[in-house]
Amino acid sequence: MKFFNSSTNFESVLKRYFSFKNETLSLEPFAEFLESVKTADFTDVLNVLRSNPNFAENFKHYIHNIFKGRPFNLSLTEANILSENAFFPELKKRILNKVLPPVENEKTVWYMIDNVSLRPKKDLKYLHNLPENEINEFLTILGASDFIIKPNVKKELIFSMNILSWRVTGMAMEVEVVRMAPQYRNLDNPFLALQNELETLAEDVVKDPELQLHSKDSRYKQIKIYAEQCQEFVNIAFKNSAKYGISGKINQSLLKIRQQTERIYEIVQLLVIDSEEDVLIKSKQLVFNILSYKSHKNNIADLINDSTRLISHLITNHTAEAGTHYITSTRKEYMTMFYKASGGGIIVGALCVLKMLYGYIPGSDFSHAFLYSMNYAMGFIMIYLMGFTLATKQPAMTAATMTKVLSEEGNNKRNNTEFAHLVSKLFRSQFIAFVGNVLLAFPVALAIIYGLDVFFSQNLAVDRSDKLLKDLDPFKSKAVLHASIAGFYLFISGIISGNIGNNSVFYQIPERIAKNLSIRSFFGKKFAKGLSKYYAKNWPGIVSNFWFGVFLGATAPVGLFFGLDLDIRHITFAAGNFALGLYGKDFSVDSYTFWMSFFTVFLIGFFNFLVSFSLSMFLAFRSRKMNFGQVSEIYKEIFRYFMKHPLKFFFPLRSGLDKKADDLMSSTISNKSEEQH
């Protein structure tokens, strides 16, 4: 189709194409007319058609001619419905369709819309903005105000519903989908019942083409009930995902089932005619529905939002449960957090020295990436399994906990002051964990490098001291950027932990271990049960810590390989490196270098926390369909509470709100455990 001038006057288009009985099947006159109408006042268009009955009659003849024999079922059964059962194939397909639109059957309404409407979303918006009475009159002029009751249109609508029903029944019968809603195993399957009802309706229409449904018709009522039951099946399956876990494939299948049952419900509504007015209303609604479906058929943002929201919700559910362990309430818990963080600091101090020594080993960038990664990974796994704490691992967990509390308390029940007090407990827990990590990492790294100096009679930190201290100067290095990269990795490790936890539940790994015949035969039932519990409790943490170590260790060598200045900075490692840098310089550094390095250690910690907590909060908000405007009052209250009680954000001072804040959190987590039983 050739390009046309969008500024063409609609009257000249009418004269050119419709001053005579135009028998062409070309879509160009229609496309050119629609484009010209959008630049004019629609009232003028109607006035011209009213005052020129010849134009109106010829235009009507042309419209009926080009639509004649063109089925529109594809626009109802395919448009804006997932076509693939997995996320990435669907994403790839939509991107390809946007770049290179597919070749369609030219004898369909689907093809017509694609070739007449260059900007379907804008065209739909234009039509929605037109006055109701003008749209009604335009449809009447075209002889399309009653097409919803035409036998061939009804036949297409019922055929579309049957296609959708056959497809949805097949997907709903899959073993893994049925497992998500065991409540329906011993009940009549609503999908089969809906399919039978639609097939019966199709047979009735064949016998009586003039058959018309109304709101009190038993056939309509049954279809409506079964469609609602199908939707309830999907809702229950999604709700049960907290108990059974869910895979990307099942998530897509359930989304597809939901879309198709919603579409069946929307189509059957169009067939219900209770009055003369309904004929025009439903005819117009069908036109708008088809245009709406088509305008969203390749929407990538909707696909990503729908496909990832539930998975991110489950991930944050698992991390929220873990996050409760990182929020201290009493002085005893506060000091316990300090001791755990101190243990983490001891291990990190040793890791700092090991990493520096690995740097002296000659080898390729890949070999260094491997050594650094294993150094970090094994260290983090040791910290995790020994029950110690790495301070910056907390934000990704606690952000999910805080958002879970916010979303489940509800706007009416939420007490902002109690929540602000809960935030103060979170903040002081983070603070004491930072302190514990830093206070021990510094002297441990110093003690080890001193011991090596005594043992080997050589200061091993001399060659690296300049770089170590330079890296702790935000003006001479990219310390803030590198700290932000580490914060991003902390966020990713939280996602990995939640995802592993979800997959473990979905694939029933602990149950498989407990009931595995080989393990039970060789080691006994008690060992199998113990291994099952150990796996369920520790495996997500082990895997996430391993990958966190790999990310940290591989970043600098990979950046070097690509010629990019990439690296990571972590508050605890920065404290250890500060000790090594000072020792390498024999503690002979100027005051600027000392205080700048000291300050930068905490600056790095701030950006570690800020990035990981912000990203985790964003994911948790999104997974629970919360917007940031909803919690603006919460932020204000937290700030007011900080101004009134600043010390509570750093030290475990007693407060009358302690019990209420604890109840706020424990009630939320108990909801989680109830879901799983």
N, C-alpha and C positions, 0 to 999 in steps of 0.2 A: 504493500500500500504506500502510495507516495505521501510525502509530508504536505500538509495543507496550512494555509495562512490562518493562524488563530484569531486574527483581527477581522476576518471576513464577516460581512454583515449577514445576519441570519435570513433577511428578506431576499438577498441576492442568491443565497443557497436554495431557498424555497422556489424561487423563479427558475433557477438553473435546472433543478432536478425534479420539481413537482408541479410545474405548470402543465404537465401532461401525465398520462398514466404510465409511470415508469415500471417496466417489467424486469429491470436489472436485479441480479442477486448480489451485486457488489456491495460491500459494507462501507465504501467510501462516502456515499451521500449521507448515510446515518452518522458516521464519525464526524464529518465536516459540519453537519447540522448541530450536533451536540457541542462541539467545540465553539461554534459561533454563538450559540445560545448563552454560554457561560459568561460572555462579555457584554450581554444585553440585559435589560430588565425583563424578567419573565412575564410580567403583566403585558408588555408590548408584544411578546411572542404570541400569547393567547389572543390578544386583540386582532393581530394579523390573521391568525387561523380562523377566528370567528367571522371576520369580515371578508374572508376569501374561502368560501366553502369548497371551491375546486381544489385549492392547495391542500386543505384539510383532508378531503376525500382521497386525493392522490397519495398524500403522505401516509394515510391510514392503509391504503392498498399496498404500498411499498413495505411498510412495517410488517403487515400480516404475511406478505410474500417471503420476506427474508427469514422470518421465524418459523414459517411452515415446514413441518417435517424435521425440525431440529430438536432432538431430545435434550432435556436439561438435568437429567438425573445425576450426571457427573458433578455438576455444580453443588448438589446436595450431599452426595456420598463421598466426595474426595476433597473438596475445598475446605481448608482450615481444619482438617482431621489428619492426625499422624498417619503416615503411610508405611513407616518402618517400625519394627519392634525393638529397635535399639537407638540410643541417642545419637551416636556419631554418624551412622549411615543416614539418619534423618537430617542431621545438620549438613552433611556433605551434599545431600540431595537438594536442600533448600538453597544453599549457596550457589550450586550449579544452576538451578532454575532461575536465580536472580541474575547471574552473569549471562547465561545462555538459556533463554526460555525454551521449554520443550516443544517439539512439533506435535500439535494436537489435531484431532479429527476435525476437518473443516465443516462437517455437517452437524456440529453441536453448538449449543448456546455457550458452552465453555469457551470455544474458539472465538465466538462472536465478541464476548466481553473482552477477551484478551486483545482483540484487534480493533475494537471500537474505543475502549477506554485506556488511554495511555497512562493515566494516573488514577487508578481505581479508588484510592483513599480520599483524594481531593474531590473526585467526582461524587462520591458517596456523601461527603460532607456538604457539598454544594446542594445536592438533592434534599438532604435533611434540613437545610436552612430555608428551603422554599416554603411559602405558606401552604398549609394543609389543603385549603380549598382550591388553590391553583394546581397542585399535583393531581387532585381528584378530577378537576376539569380536563386536564391534559390527558389523563388516562381514558376519560369518557370520549374525548375527541378521537383518540386512537382506537376506540372500540375495545379497550383492554380492561375496562372497569369490572367486567364480570367473568374474566377468563378462568378464575379459580374453580368455577362450577362446570367448566367444560369437561366432558368425559375423558378426552385425551390427557388433559392436565391432571385430573384426579388419578388416572391410571399411572402417570409418571410419578406422582407423589407416593402412591402406595407401593409402586415398584421400588422406589428409592428406599422406603422404610424396610421393605423385605430384604434388600441387599445389605443394609446396615445390620439388620437383625441376624441374618445368616453369619455375617462376619463376627459380630460381637458374641454370638453363642459359641462359635468355635474357639475364640480366645478365652472365654469364661470357663470353658471345660478343661483347659490345661491344668495338669496336676498341681503345678507350683502356684497358679492363681487360686485354685480351689483351696489350697492349704492356707492361704491368707485369710479365708473367711470360713472356718470350720462350722460356724453356726448354721450354714446353709447345706451341710452335707446330708442331713436327714430330713430336709424340707423339700417341697416342690421347687425345682429350679426356676426362678423367675424369667431367666433368659429363654428357656424352652417354651414356657407358657406364653411369653410375649411373641415369640416366633410363630407359635400355633395360632394365636389370635390375629396376627397380621396376615397370615396365609388364608385364614377364613374370611377376613375382610376383602382380600384380593379376589377370592372366589365369588363373594357376594356382588362385587362391582362388575365382574364379568357377566353375571346373570342379569344384573340390573344396572346398566351404565349411568342411569339418572340418580342412583342412590346417593343420598346426602346425609352426612353425619350431623347430629346436633348434640348439645351439651348433656342432654338426658339420655342419649342413646347408650344402651348397655355395652355395645362394642367399643365405643369411645372410652367409657368408664373403665372397662377392663384393660384396654391398652394403656391408659393413663396410670392405673394402679400398678401394672406389671413394670412399666418404665420407671416408676418411682421406686419399686422394689429392687430393680437392677441398680439404680443409683445408690440405694442403701447398701447393697452388696459391696459396691466400690468403696463407699465411705467406711464400712466396717473393715474392709481389707486394709485400707490406709491406716485406720486407727490401730489395727493389730500389728502394724509394722514395728511399733515400739516393743511388742512382745516377741515377734518372730524374726525381726530384721527384714531387710528387703534388698533385692538386687536392682541394678539399673534396668535390666530387661523387664522384670516384673513391674517396676515403677512405670515404664513406658506402656506396658500392656494395660495396666489399670487406667492410665491417662487416656489411652485410646478407647477403652471400653466406656469410660465416662463421656468422652466426646461423642461417641456414636449413639449412646442411649439418650444424651441430651438432644442430639440432632433428630432422633426419632420422635421425641416428645415435642420438639418445635414444629416438625412437619405435621404431626397429627392435629396440632392446634389449628393449623391452616385449613384443615378439612371440616372444622366444626362451624356450621352456619346456623345461627339462631334467628337472624332477622335479615331484611333486605340490605340494611346498612353494612352488615358483616361481609357481604359479597365484595363490595368495593374495598373495605378495610383489609380483608384477607388477601385480595388480589394485589393490593399495594404492598402488603407485608411480605409476600413471596418475592416480589421484585427487590425490595430492600434487603431481605435475607440473603438472596443469591449474590447481590453486589457486596454485602458485608463479608460473606464467607470467602469470596474471591479476593477481596482486598487484603485479607490476612493469610492467604494460602501459603506464602513463603516467608512469614514473619519469623525472623531468627531470634529476636529478643523474647517473644512469647515462648518459643520453644525452650530457650535456655532457662527462663524463669520457672516454667511449669516442670521441666525435667529435673532441675537441680534443687528445687525448694524442699521436697520431702527428704531427699538424701542429706541435705545440709541440716535439716531439722533433726534427723536421727543422729547425725554426727555430733551436733551440739548437745543432744540429750545425753549421750555417753560422756562427753567432756564435762557437762554440767555436773553429773554425778561425781566425777573425779574431783571437780573444782571445790566441792564442799570440804575436802580434806585440807585445803590450803587457806581456809578462813578461820582465824583463831578467835576465841571468845574470852577465855579466862587467862590469867597471868601464867598459869601452868602451861596452857597450850601455846602461849606466846613464847615462853622460854623453850618449850619443846621444839617449836619451829626454829628458834635460834640454834639449838644444838644440832638439829637435822641439817640446817643450812651450813653450819660449821663443818660438819662431816663432808658435805659436798665441796666446801672450800678447800679442805685438805686434799681431796682427790684431784681437784682442778689445779691446785698448786703443783702437784706432781706432773699433771698432764702438760702444763706450761713448759716445764723443764724438758720433758720427753720430746715435745714438738720442736723445741729449739735444737735439741741434739739430732733429731731426724733431719733437720735442715742441713746439717754438716755432712750427711751421707751422700756421696756422689751418686747421681742417677738422673733419669729423665723426669720431666714434669709429671708424667703418669705415675711413676714410682713414688714420687713425693705426695701426689694426690692420694694414692692408696695408703701410704704410711700415716699421713695426717688424718685421713678419714677413719682409719682403724683406731688410731690413738684417741680421737674424740669419741667415736662410737662405743668402744669398750669402756672408756671412762664413764660415759653417761649411763650405760647399762649397769655398771658397778654402782653408781650413785643411786639408781632406781631400785635395784635389787637389795641393796643394803639399807634401804629406807631413808636415805638422805635426801636432801632437796637442792635442786638447782633453781635459784630464785626466778629466773626469767621464764622457766617452764610454766609458772603459775598463771600468768595473765590469760593465756589461751583457754585455760580451764575455767578460771574464775569469771571471765567475761560471759561465758555460756551460762554459768550459774546465776549471775546477776540478771541476765536477760530472761532466764526461765522464771525467776521470781517475779520480775516485772509483768511478764505476759500472763502468768497463771493467777496472780493476785487480782487482776482486773482493775479497771479505773475506779470503780465505785468503792472497792474494799481497800484499796491501797492507802497506807498511811505514809505520806512522803517523809515525815521526820524519822519514822522507824527505818525506812529504807536508807535514808541518809546515814543513820547510825550504823547500819549494816555495811555501807560503803566505807565508813571510817574503820571498821574492823578489817575489811579487806585490805585497805591501804596500809594499815599498820602491820598486817601480816606480810605484805610485800616488802615493807620497809625493813623489818627485822630479818627477813630472809636475805635481802641485799647485804645488810650489815654482817650477818653470819658468814656469807660467802666471801665477802671482801676481807673481813678481819682475819680469816684463816688462810685464804689463798696467798696473801702477801707474805706472811712470815714463813709459811711452808715452802713456797718457791725459793725464798731467801735462804732458808735452812738447807734445802737440798743442794742449791748451787754452791753454798759455802762448803758443805760436806764433800762435794765433788772436787772443789778447789783444794781442800785439805788432802783428799785421797790421791788425786792425780798431780798435785802441785801445779795446777794451771787454772787460770780464770777462764772458764769456757764461755762466759757471757760477753767477753770483750768485743769480739767481732760483730756481735749482733746488737750491742747496746745502743749504738747511734740510731739504728732503724727502729728498735723497740720504743725508744723515747720520742722519736719523730712521729711515729704512729699514734702517739698520745697527745699530739698537738693538733687541734682541729683547724688551725690556720695553715699548717704545713702539710697536712695529710687530709684524706677524705674520711676522717674518723666518724663523722655523723652519718655519711652515706653508708659506710661499712657497718655501722651499728644498726642502721635501718634494715640492711640486707639480713643481718642476723635476726632481727625482729620478725622479718617476713618468714624466715626459716622456722622460727619458733611457732608461728601461726600455722605453717604447713605441717609441722610435726604434730600439732594438735588435731588437725584434720585427719592425718594418717592414723592417729590413735583412735579417733572416733569411728573412722571407716573400718578399721580392723575389728573393732568391737562390734559394729553392725554386721559385718560379714561373718564373724564368729557365731553370732546369734542366728543369722539367716541360714547358714550352712550347717548349723547344729554341731559345730566342731567339738565342744566339750562333751556332748552326749555321745558322739561317735567314738571319742577316746575312751570314755567310761565303759562303753559296750563293745569295744573292739575285741574280738575273740583271740587274736594273736597276742595282744598285750596282756589280756586276762590269763591266757594259758601259760605264758612265760613268767610273768611277774605277779600274777594274782589279782583278784578283784579289788582289794584294798589299794594296791599301787595304782591300778587303772583309775579308780575314783579320785585318788589324791592328785594324780597327773592331770586329770580333767579339771579339777578345781584350780590347780596351779596355772594351767593354760588360760582358763577363763579370767583369772585375776591379773596375770602378769603379761600375757603375750602382747596385747595392744601396746603396753608401755615399753616392752623390750623392742618391738619393731619400730615404734615412733622414735625412740632414743637412738636406735641404730641409724636410721635415715637422717635424723637431725645431725648426728656426728659426721655422716658422709657428706651432707650438704656443706657443713662448716669446713671440713677438711679439703674438699675438692674445689671450692670456689676460687681461691687464689691461683692454683695451678691452671684451672680451666680458663680463668681470666687472662693469665699470662699467655696461654696457647692462642687465644683469640686477639691478643694485643690490647686487652682492656684492663684498666686499673681496678680490678674487683678484689675484694677481700671481705673478711668479717671482723667485727669487733664485738666482744661480749664482756660485760662488766666484770665477771669473775676472772676471766682470762686476762683482761686488761690490768687487773690488780696484780696478778702473778707476773705479767710481763713488765709492769712498773718496777717490781722488786728486782727482776733480772737485769733490767736496764740500769738501775741504780748500782747494782753490784758490779756490772760490767764496767761502769765508770768509776768504780772505787768510791762511790758516794760523793764524788767530786763533781757536782752539777750546780749551775747557777740557780738562784731562787726562782727565776721565771720558769725554767724548765721543770723544777720540782713542783711548784704550785699549779702550773698549767697541766702537768701530767696528772696530778692529784685530782684536780677539778674535772678533767676529761674522763677519768674512770667513771665518775658519777654521771657525767653527761651521756656517756655511752649506755649506762644502765637506764637512764631516762628514755633514750630512743629505743632501746631494746623493748622496754615496757610499753611505750607509747604505740609503736607500730604493731606489735603482736596483739596488744589489748584492743586497739582500735579496729584492726581487721577482724578479730574474733567477735567483737561486739557487732560489727556490721553484718557478719555472717549469721550470727544468732538473731539479730533483729529481723533480717531478711527471711530467715527460715520460719519465723513466727509471725510474719506479715505485719510487723510493727514498723511505723515510720518514726523518724527522729523527732517530728513535731509532737508526737504523743508523750514524749518524755522530757520536753523542754522544762516543764515545771519541776520535774525531779532534779534536773541539773541545777536549777536555781536554788532548790531547797538544800542540795548537797553543799553548794557554795556558802549559803547562809549558815548552815550547820558548822562548816569549817571555820568561818569567821568567829562564831560563838565559842567553839570548842576545838581549837587547833591541835592541842596536845593529844586529844583522843585519836587523831590520825597517825600518831607515832608511838603512843604508849598505851598499855591496856588499863586505862583508868576505869573504875567502876561507874556504871550509869544505870538509872532506873529503866532505861530502854533496852538493856541487855537481853532480858527474857523475851520481850516482844520481837526484837530483831532475830533472835534465835528461832522463835516460833515461825516467823515469816519464812525463814529458809528451810527449816525442818519440815514444815507442812508441804512445801513445794516438792522436796525430795521424796517425802512419803507418798505423794501422788504418783511419782515416777515408779516407786517400788510396787504400788498397788496395781499399776498398769501391767506389770510383768507377771502378776499372779492370777 
